Amino acid sequence: MRFGSHRFDTADTPDADGLLFQYGTHAFEGPPVFTLDLVRQFEINDASGEHDHYIQLHCELRYEPVPRLRALGHFETWFFHDTDDELDAWADGLGRQEFWPIVRNSHPREIRVHQEQV
């Protein structure tokens, strides 16, 4: 929440500064892995102020895809600053999700922090 509430100098558009929470089982780089991914996304504009691309900073917690984690399926939820949504309300709703006891009782086998352009 501390990182999510910190504001950055971004474009003056509703999707310029966003947070994404997502999880699911994927095989992007080899065998399937259950990934819990916390993302901060920033819009990057060109010299004329038009959208060029996004930069996403990921913090991925990767778990062995055991049946109890696979059974969670896939989930994603976004929050964007400079909209009518409230960060605290988004975070509270996220904190009440039923997947937390299952994830909390699992231990990630890897934590990966990376940045990508989308």
Buried (B, 14 or more C-beta within 10 A) or exposed (E): EEEBEEEEEBBEEBBBBBBBBBBBBBEEEEEEBBBBBBBBBBBEBEEEEEEEEBEBBBBBBBBBBEEEBEEBEEEEEBBBBBEEEEBEEBBEEBEEBEBEEEBEEBEBEEEBEEEEEE
